[in-house]
């Protein structure tokens, strides 16, 4: 539900569901390896992923509710069950009117009221659709567009507050491309059989829901004609959008514009009036992230057939609301976004969907309750210790890097030492007293939440960056690095079994939590993160020869992943350029954490004997691979390969480990075997 991109792909390099672990008293430690997760019939030299994860994969087949299900998804489900227990107790309590507990209970109950949802049908969006249908002029069109943006419905583009890349200590307004119902521009532009099938299913969804919502009657145009208009507008927008690979380069999505210059670039769209109406009358300079796209948006608003633009805006309303309306909308929405795009066979139960809405609307309030009940304080202290160990190991690897000059090393070490570490939960919590929840309709309350969130985000514009703010809620099963604040964050949600194991020997824990920590630290020095200095400014601190060495090494990793076939039919290959940041972080995380483990062995902190038949080094790599155990549908393989900056789980193991010499030596991989990579082809950056 969080539509304003509070912490976006621009600034957060997320681990995307990596896992964690750590251990207490030596006398009670287990190996940390669950033997049932293995497939000992598989050859680790040929397919290490299958060897390490085959048992888990066989024992956890995809159910109808998931397109991808792995160890991290299992933890997310467990967390959701814990959240349900909390929410149920709140709902069952006589809460003070207007309190945060009352707001949680009210929103949950209206979302769970299936009878009311069916009775209301499309009524919660009727006024919005009438507003769109009544547009008579270009001026009115912009007024309605602004009104939709104020409510978190985002035709054409997004607005939010983000750091000024030239001065990360300050926030500034950003306008960022968006507005595509299928999300990625490739779905509108490619003509292979699979894409054509997806596009056809999307047009069927659009036509069906336009009629269900009654917009065809409001506009006095047939739904099929309206659908053609919408596809024309969205395809025009898709062609104008900056490609995702190009867009991931920080300099390519940061373009400071003075208001007067932006007005010239967006002739036909009153950008000054837009900012005034959005509550930012004093903005003089902002980031127009993709200028050529916004020039095209202005042309569409100013000159595209009026009924086509109105139909597109009406569809944005319907598509935004569908998940919060009656079951006919929910089911139609699921058929495309769940079944067609991802291969999910069954809609999630209502309580899971409503819990997700609550997390979007009042995530930190729920998180405060979650950590009080489920997060042990000792886990936070153990994480602090491990972060310190990994930082020390990373510093040693920087000092020993033969491809860098001392001047660059000194800057890298300075940045490493400046990384802010956030563990478990924030030191200060969000105030939700200004959020209004009425319980009159589910979608009405979602829109109120959107407005509250947008006001919160835009209130930061032209103000100092708050380095204490979190980009994830405490209950999230994930971790991230943010380059503009130079911070790493590990929410409480991921710091528990099966990833944060207080009873496991640290060899396995370094393979899990250690790689997590190293991964996030490495994001500060991947192809994007390395372009920011220790203060979060987009500033070149590299010696030219070192920057060239980095790019040459990264190019080898890019080509390696480009050559990985992830699906036979239709033939689909990984995108090495798009995923290079995450692949670099995996590579660095493994190198850094393995060194930290070796030092821990020397200091007697890790059991150097075999446990369950595996040496410490073997347990390390098994634990790493187990993080990525999972099953995935073919549809989701295609979808994620198009849209996700992370390589697929299998290839974060079989694609990454051949580059790690310590892995090759630990498992005795030989030339000619599938997991072997010639030494000169292995990439070592950090």
C-alpha positions, 0 to 999 in steps of 0.5 A, a space after each residue: 500500500 506504500 505508494 509514495 516510495 519513501 525509500 526507493 530503488 534510488 537509495 536503498 540497495 536491499 538485500 532482498 530477503 537475505 538471512 541471519 544467525 549467531 550463537 551463544 555458549 560453546 558447550 551447547 552449540 549445534 552445527 547450524 546445518 539441518 541435514 534434512 535440507 541437504 540432498 546428499 545424492 547430488 554432487 556438490 561439484 556439479 550443482 552445489 545448490 541442489 546438494 545444499 538445498 535439495 532436501 528443503 526444496 523437495 519438502 517445501 513444494 510451491 503451494 497455490 498461494 506462492 509464486 516463490 517460496 523460500 526460507 525467507 518466505 517461511 520466516 515472513 509467514 511466521 512473522 505474519 502469524 505473530 502479527 496476527 496474534 498481536 492484531 487479534 488481541 488489539 481487535 478484541 480489546 476495548 480501545 480508547 477512541 482515536 488511539 493507535 490501537 483503535 486505528 489498527 482495530 478499525 482498519 483491520 475490521 473494515 478490511 475484514 468485513 467481507 459483507 460490507 465490501 460486497 455491498 459497497 462494490 465500486 461505490 468507494 471509487 464512484 466519486 473519483 471516477 465521476 471527477 475524472 469523467 467530468 473533466 472538460 478542459 486541460 486545466 481541469 485535467 491537471 487539477 484532477 491529476 493533482 487531486 489523485 496524487 494528493 491521495 496516493 494515486 499516481 498517474 504518470 509519475 511519483 513525487 517524494 522527498 529524497 536526499 540531494 545527491 550534491 548535499 545529502 545532509 538535505 532533502 529535496 523534492 523528487 519527481 520520478 517516472 511511473 504510471 505503467 499498469 504493468 510496471 516495466 516498459 518491456 511489457 509494452 514494447 517486446 513482441 515475443 510470444 510470452 510478452 504478447 500473451 501477458 499484454 493480452 491478459 492485461 488488456 482483458 483486465 482493463 476492459 473488464 474492470 472499466 465495465 465493472 466500475 461503470 466508467 464506460 457508462 460515465 464516459 459514454 464510450 464502450 469499454 473496449 474503445 476505452 481500453 485501446 485508448 489506455 493502452 495507447 497512452 501507457 505505451 506512449 509513456 513506456 516508450 518515453 521511460 528510461 530503461 531500467 539498466 540505464 536508470 540504475 546509474 545514479 547520475 542518470 536519475 539525478 537532474 537538478 532543475 530550477 523551477 523556471 527551467 522545469 517549466 520550459 522542459 514541461 511546457 503544457 504542464 503547469 509545474 509551478 501550480 503542481 508544487 503549490 497544490 502539493 503543499 510545496 509553494 516555496 520549492 525553487 529547485 528539485 530533481 526531475 529524475 528523468 527529464 525526457 520522460 517528463 517532457 513527454 508527460 507534459 506533451 501527453 497532458 497538453 495534446 493527447 486526445 482528452 478522452 484517452 487521458 481521462 480513460 487512463 486516469 480513470 484506470 489508474 484509480 480503478 487499478 489502485 483501488 481494486 485490491 480494496 474493493 469487492 471480491 469481483 475486483 479483487 479476483 480480477 486483479 489477482 487473475 492478472 497480477 497473481 496468476 498471469 504475471 507470477 504463476 500464483 494459483 490462489 489468492 492469499 486469505 483476506 487476513 493476510 492481505 489486510 495485515 499487509 495493508 496495516 503494515 503499510 499504513 501503521 507499520 512502525 506502530 505495529 513494529 513497536 508492539 512486535 519488538 516488545 513481544 518477540 525480539 530478545 534484547 541479547 540478539 541486538 547485542 550479538 549483532 553489534 559484535 558481529 558487525 564490528 567483526 565484519 567491519 574489521 575483516 572488510 578493512 583488512 581486505 581493503 588494505 590488502 587489495 592489490 588493484 587499488 592505490 593507497 589514496 583510494 584505499 584511505 578514502 574507502 577505509 574512511 567511508 567504511 568506518 563511517 557506516 551507520 549501523 541500525 539493528 532491530 528497531 528505531 530509537 524513536 518511533 513514528 507519531 500516528 496521532 494525525 492519521 484519521 481512520 473512520 471505518 466507513 469503507 476500506 478504500 476510503 481509509 486506505 486513501 486517508 492513510 495515503 494522504 497522511 503518508 504523503 504529507 509526512 514524506 513531503 514535510 521533509 522537503 528542503 529540510 535536513 536529512 534525518 539519519 535516525 529514520 528507518 527505511 524498513 519496519 522492524 517486522 520486515 524480513 529483509 535488510 538494506 544499505 542506503 548510500 545517501 545516509 551511508 547506513 546498514 539496517 537489519 530489522 528485528 523481523 529477520 533476526 530470528 530462526 531459521 536465520 538468526 540462530 542463537 544455538 548454532 556454531 559461528 561457522 554456520 552463522 558467519 555463512 548466514 548473518 556474516 554474509 548478510 552484514 558483508 553484503 550490506 557493507 559491500 553495497 557501499 562499494 558496489 558499482 552504484 554505492 562506490 559513487 557516493 562519499 562517506 557523507 552520502 554525496 554523489 562525489 567521485 573519490 576514486 583514483 582514475 586507475 582504480 575506477 578503471 580496475 573496478 569497472 573491468 572486474 565488474 564487467 567480468 561478473 556482468 558477462 558471467 551472469 549474462 551467460 546464465 540461462 535461467 529458463 529453457 522455455 521460453 529461453 530466458 537469460 539473467 541480466 548481468 548488468 541490471 543485477 551487478 550491484 547485488 552480485 558484487 555485494 554477494 561476492 564481497 559479502 562472502 569474501 569478507 565474512 569468510 575472512 572474519 570466520 577464519 579470524 574467529 577460528 584463530 581466536 577460538 570463537 568457532 569450533 574448528 572440528 567437524 560437526 555433523 561431518 562438516 568442517 567449519 568452512 563447509 558449514 559456512 558455505 552450506 549455511 550460505 546456500 541454505 539462505 537461498 533454498 526455495 521453489 519458484 514458478 516459471 512465470 515468476 522466473 520471467 517476471 523477476 528476471 525483468 524486474 528484480 535487481 537481484 539474481 534468482 536464488 539458485 544463481 546467487 549460489 551456483 552463479 556466485 560461488 565459483 568466483 570464491 576461491 575459498 569455496 573451490 578449495 573447501 569443496 575440492 572442485 576440479 577443472 571441468 566440473 560445473 562449479 569450477 571457474 578458472 582462476 583468471 575468470 574469478 572476480 574479487 573486488 572486495 
